């Protein structure tokens, strides 16, 4: 589909010129029968952005009736009815309404989306409405721009009128007004050319439309066809680029979502690991403390029994020596006759006593043997606990004392 772009901007006052004021503009856009005689079968407009036509009309009339301006005398009065208070933009696509096909509808819909976005960028909040008309030869849009300043001057929003006003504001004191006006007209035309080019770069070129038609550039038919083919190729490439860009954005969005989920999972894992490490620390500290207590108890127990064997032997040796000495002393003091008998009796008693002592010693040694065996078991248990204690001390002082928890 070939063709060139069409976009037009215009300002209107309430008084209008040649009967075309703001009332006529709203009536024509709303498809009132007496204001759209150029349309054979009028169809109500379709609002594609902002307010509907009647809401725009009401907002405009209210603002215009409330707008004030200061005159040279310093007084404030209502604005003149011939002051431009409304600006409209008309954009049309070269496709005809009879070209109804899925591909054509898609191309026109893409052009419409881009045009709406461009108008929003150009006029911001002053753009209050865009309507679509489908009852003429080509699909087209009407945009309505309302000034929001206290004087409601639409010329301040018109790119060409603003450029002319800025140029004339630089007029030198000795410059002729006619020359200043000519400079303003040049600035006006330049600004409008730039405005058309900006629309073509943002909308026309991506949609496969030429900047200017063939007749104004005096192109031959073959040259015009070649340009249309090139524009269509650019439009196809632009659409493909938009698809690729959309896919890339979706992939980036999905990747960001995955990264976010991974970060959240990592945070949860870290928290769980810290909980497990804290628990491991607590368990290890309990075990170490218990081992220390048991080791202390063993040491105390060992000290209690360390001198027991020698003490028992010394006790029995002392008892034996004491008994023999007492027997001898008693025999020495006895009479000779009694001494022999006493010695014999003493000897017998000593023999008996020696036997008794031997039996008692054997029993004591048996008891000491059992105590020694028990003591050896205690020493083995002590050494085992010392090894456990040493292992936990090394774990406690190591930089990697806590094993990595299994998550």
C-alpha positions in Angstrom: 0.0 0.0 0.0 1.6 3.3 -1.1 0.7 6.9 -0.6 1.8 10.1 1.2 0.9 11.5 4.5 -1.8 14.1 5.2 -1.9 16.1 8.4 -3.3 19.6 8.8 -3.6 21.9 11.8 -6.0 24.8 12.1 -7.2 27.4 14.7 -10.8 28.6 15.2 -12.5 31.4 17.1 -16.1 31.6 18.3 -16.9 34.3 15.7 -15.3 32.3 12.9 -14.5 33.2 9.3 -17.0 32.6 6.5 -19.3 31.0 9.0 -16.8 28.4 10.2 -16.3 29.1 13.9 -16.0 26.8 16.8 -19.7 25.9 16.8 -19.5 24.7 13.2 -16.3 22.7 14.0 -18.1 20.8 16.8 -21.2 20.3 14.7 -19.3 19.0 11.7 -17.3 16.6 13.9 -20.5 15.4 15.6 -22.0 14.9 12.2 -24.9 17.3 12.5 -26.8 17.2 9.3 -26.6 20.9 8.5 -22.8 21.0 9.0 -21.6 17.9 7.1 -23.2 18.2 3.7 -20.0 16.9 2.1 -20.8 13.5 3.7 -23.4 11.4 1.8 -24.2 9.1 4.7 -23.1 10.6 8.0 -22.1 8.2 10.8 -21.5 9.3 14.4 -17.8 9.7 15.3 -16.0 7.2 17.4 -14.0 8.6 20.3 -10.6 7.0 20.4 -9.0 9.3 23.0 -10.3 11.7 25.8 -13.7 13.3 25.8 -16.5 12.9 23.3 -17.4 15.9 21.0 -20.2 17.3 23.2 -18.0 17.2 26.3 -15.3 19.1 24.4 -17.8 21.6 23.2 -19.0 22.2 26.8 -15.5 22.6 28.1 -14.5 25.0 25.4 -17.5 27.2 25.7 -17.2 27.4 29.5 -13.5 28.2 29.4 -14.0 30.8 26.6 -16.8 32.5 28.6 -14.6 32.7 31.7 -11.3 33.8 29.9 -10.1 37.3 30.6 -7.4 39.5 29.2 -5.8 42.8 30.2 -6.0 45.8 27.8 -3.6 48.6 27.4 -5.4 50.8 29.9 -4.8 48.1 32.5 -8.4 47.0 32.7 -9.4 43.3 32.6 -12.1 42.3 30.2 -13.5 39.2 28.6 -11.6 38.0 25.5 -12.8 38.9 22.0 -15.0 36.5 20.1 -12.7 36.6 17.1 -9.8 35.4 19.2 -8.7 31.8 18.3 -9.7 29.6 21.2 -9.7 26.2 19.6 -7.1 24.3 17.6 -7.8 21.1 15.6 -5.6 18.6 13.9 -6.8 16.4 11.0 -4.8 13.4 10.0 -5.8 11.0 7.1 -4.5 7.7 5.8 -4.3 7.1 2.1 -6.1 3.8 2.3 -9.7 4.0 1.0 -12.6 2.8 3.1 -13.4 0.3 0.3 -10.1 -1.5 0.9 -11.4 -3.7 3.7 -9.0 -6.6 4.3 -7.2 -7.9 7.4 -3.9 -6.5 6.2 -5.2 -3.1 5.4 -7.1 -2.9 8.7 -3.9 -3.8 10.5 -1.9 -1.1 8.6 -4.5 1.6 9.3 -4.7 0.5 13.0 -0.9 0.8 13.3 -1.0 4.3 11.7 -3.8 5.3 14.1 -1.9 4.2 17.2 1.2 6.0 16.1 -0.7 9.2 15.3 -2.5 9.3 18.6 0.8 8.8 20.5 2.5 11.5 18.4 -0.3 14.0 19.1 -0.2 13.3 22.8 3.6 13.9 22.8 3.1 17.2 20.8 0.3 18.8 22.9 0.3 17.0 26.2 -2.7 17.7 28.5 -4.0 20.4 26.0 -5.0 17.5 23.7 -8.5 16.7 25.1 -10.1 14.5 22.4 -9.4 12.5 19.3 -12.3 11.1 17.3 -12.4 8.8 14.3 -14.6 9.3 11.2 -15.3 6.3 9.0 -18.0 7.8 6.7 -15.7 9.5 4.2 -13.3 8.3 1.4 -10.3 7.8 3.7 -10.0 6.8 7.4 -9.1 10.0 9.3 -8.8 11.4 12.8 -9.8 14.7 14.3 -7.8 16.0 17.3 -9.0 18.8 19.6 -6.6 21.0 21.5 -7.9 23.5 24.2 -5.6 26.2 25.6 -5.3 26.1 29.4 -4.0 29.7 30.0 -6.3 32.4 31.4 -6.6 34.2 28.0 -7.2 30.9 26.2 -4.9 31.9 23.2 -4.7 28.9 20.8 -1.9 30.7 18.9 0.5 29.9 21.7 0.0 26.2 21.0 0.2 26.4 17.2 3.8 25.5 16.1 3.8 27.9 13.1 2.0 30.8 14.9 4.3 30.5 17.9 7.4 30.6 15.6 6.2 33.7 13.8 5.4 35.5 17.1 8.9 34.6 18.5 10.5 35.9 15.3 8.5 39.2 15.3 9.3 39.7 19.0 13.0 40.1 17.9 12.1 43.1 15.7 14.6 45.9 16.0 13.3 49.4 16.9 14.2 50.7 13.4 12.9 47.7 11.5 9.9 48.1 9.3 6.9 46.2 10.4 6.3 44.8 6.9 9.9 43.3 6.9 9.3 41.9 10.4 6.1 40.3 9.2 7.9 38.8 6.3 10.5 37.3 8.6 7.7 36.0 10.7 6.1 34.3 7.7 9.4 32.7 6.9 9.7 31.4 10.4 6.0 30.2 10.2 6.7 28.1 7.0 9.9 26.7 8.4 8.3 25.7 11.6 5.4 24.0 9.7 7.8 22.1 7.5 9.6 20.9 10.5 6.3 19.9 12.1 5.4 17.9 9.0 8.8 16.3 8.9 8.6 15.4 12.6 5.2 13.7 11.9 6.7 11.8 8.9 9.7 10.6 10.9 7.5 9.4 13.8 4.5 8.1 11.9 4.7 8.4 8.1 8.0 6.7 7.5 7.3 3.7 9.8 3.9 3.3 8.2 5.3 3.4 4.6 4.0 6.9 3.7 5.9 9.5 1.7 6.6 12.9 3.1 5.3 14.8 0.0 3.1 13.6 -2.9 4.4 13.0 -6.4 2.7 16.0 -8.1 4.4 18.6 -6.0 7.8 17.1 -6.6 7.1 16.4 -10.3 7.9 12.7 -10.1 7.4 10.4 -13.0 5.0 7.5 -12.5 7.9 5.0 -12.4 9.8 7.1 -9.8 6.7 7.4 -7.7 6.1 3.6 -7.8 9.8 3.0 -6.9 9.4 5.4 -4.0 6.2 3.7 -2.9 8.0 0.3 -3.0 10.8 1.7 -0.9 8.4 3.2 1.6 6.6 -0.1 1.8 9.9 -1.9 2.5 10.7 0.6 5.2 7.3 0.1 6.7 7.7 -3.7 6.7 11.2 -3.4 8.2 9.8 -1.0 10.9 7.0 -3.4 11.7 9.4 -6.3 11.9 11.8 -4.2 14.1 8.8 -3.4 16.3 8.0 -7.1 16.6 11.6 -8.0 17.4 11.8 -5.1 19.9 8.6 -6.3 21.6 10.0 -9.9 21.8 13.3 -8.6 23.2 11.4 -6.5 25.8 9.4 -9.6 26.8 12.5 -11.6 27.1 14.1 -8.9 29.2 11.0 -8.7 31.4 11.0 -12.5 31.8 14.7 -12.5 32.6 14.2 -9.8 35.2 11.3 -11.8 36.7 13.6 -14.9 36.9 16.4 -12.8 38.5 14.0 -11.4 41.0 12.7 -14.9 41.8 16.3 -16.2 42.1 17.2 -13.4 44.4 14.2 -14.0 46.6 15.0 -17.8 46.7 18.7 -16.9 47.6 17.5 -14.7 50.4 15.3 -17.4 51.7 18.2 -19.9 51.5 20.5 -17.6 53.3 17.9 -17.1 56.1 17.4 -20.8 56.4 21.2 -21.4 56.4 21.6 -18.8 59.2 18.9 -20.6 61.2 20.6 -23.9 60.7 24.0 -22.5 61.6 22.6 -20.9 64.7 21.1 -24.2 65.7 24.4 -26.1 65.0 26.2 -23.6 67.2 23.8 -24.2 70.0 24.0 -28.0 69.8 27.8 -27.9 69.5 28.1 -25.6 72.6 25.8 -27.9 74.6 27.9 -30.9 73.7 31.2 -29.1 74.5 29.8 -27.9 77.8 28.6 -31.4 78.7 32.0 -32.9 77.7 33.8 -30.3 79.9 31.5 -31.2 82.9 32.1 -34.9 82.4 35.8 -34.4 82.1 35.9 -32.4 85.4 33.9 -35.1 87.1 36.3 -37.8 85.9 39.3 -35.8 87.1 37.8 -35.4 90.5 37.0 -39.1 90.6 40.5 -40.0 89.6 42.1 -37.7 92.3 39.8 -39.4 94.9 41.2 -42.9 94.1 44.8 -42.0 93.0 46.4 -42.8 96.5 44.0 -45.5 97.7 46.2 -48.6 97.0 49.3 -47.4 98.8 47.1 -46.2 101.7 45.6 -49.7 102.1 49.0 -51.4 102.0 50.4 -49.0 104.6 47.4 -49.6 106.8 47.9 -53.4 106.9 51.7 -53.1 107.3 51.2 -50.8 110.3 48.7 -53.0 111.9 50.9 -56.1 111.5 54.0 -54.3 113.0 52.0 -53.0 115.9 50.6 -56.4 116.7 54.0 -58.1 116.7 55.6 -55.4 118.8 52.9 -55.6 121.4 53.2 -59.4 121.6 57.0 -59.3 122.0 56.9 -56.7 124.7 54.3 -58.7 126.7 56.6 -61.8 126.5 59.7 -60.0 127.6 58.0 -58.8 130.8 56.7 -62.3 131.6 58.5 -64.8 133.8 60.9 -67.2 132.3 58.5 -70.1 132.6 55.8 -68.1 131.4 58.0 -66.6 128.8 58.5 -69.9 127.0 54.9 -70.6 127.1 54.1 -67.1 126.2 56.6 -67.2 123.3 55.1 -70.4 122.2 51.6 -69.0 122.5 52.8 -65.8 120.9 54.4 -67.8 118.1 51.2 -69.7 117.6 49.2 -66.6 117.7 51.7 -65.0 115.3 51.3 -67.9 113.0 47.6 -67.7 113.2 47.8 -64.0 112.9 50.1 -64.3 109.9 47.7 -66.7 108.3 44.8 -64.4 109.1 46.8 -61.5 107.8 47.7 -63.4 104.6 44.1 -64.3 104.0 43.1 -60.8 104.7 45.8 -59.5 102.4 44.7 -61.8 99.6 41.2 -60.5 100.0 42.4 -56.9 100.1 44.6 -57.5 97.0 41.5 -59.1 95.3 39.5 -56.0 96.2 42.4 -53.8 95.0 42.5 -55.7 91.8 38.8 -55.1 91.2 39.3 -51.4 92.1 42.2 -51.2 89.7 40.2 -52.7 86.9 37.4 -50.2 87.6 39.9 -47.5 87.7 41.3 -48.5 84.3 37.8 -48.4 82.8 37.4 -45.0 84.3 40.7 -43.9 82.8 39.7 -45.2 79.4 36.4 -43.4 79.6 38.3 -40.3 80.7 40.6 -40.5 77.7 37.7 -41.0 75.3 35.9 -37.9 76.7 39.2 -35.9 76.5 39.4 -36.9 72.8 35.8 -35.7 72.2 36.5 -32.5 74.1 39.7 -31.9 72.1 37.9 -32.5 68.8 35.1 -30.0 69.6 37.7 -27.4 70.8 39.4 -27.7 67.4 36.1 -27.3 65.7 35.2 -24.3 67.8 38.5 -22.5 67.0 38.6 -23.4 63.3 37.5 -20.7 60.7 35.2 -23.3 59.1 33.9 -24.7 62.4 30.4 -25.1 61.0 29.8 -27.5 58.1 27.7 -26.1 55.2 24.2 -27.1 56.0 22.4 -29.2 53.5 19.5 -27.2 52.2 
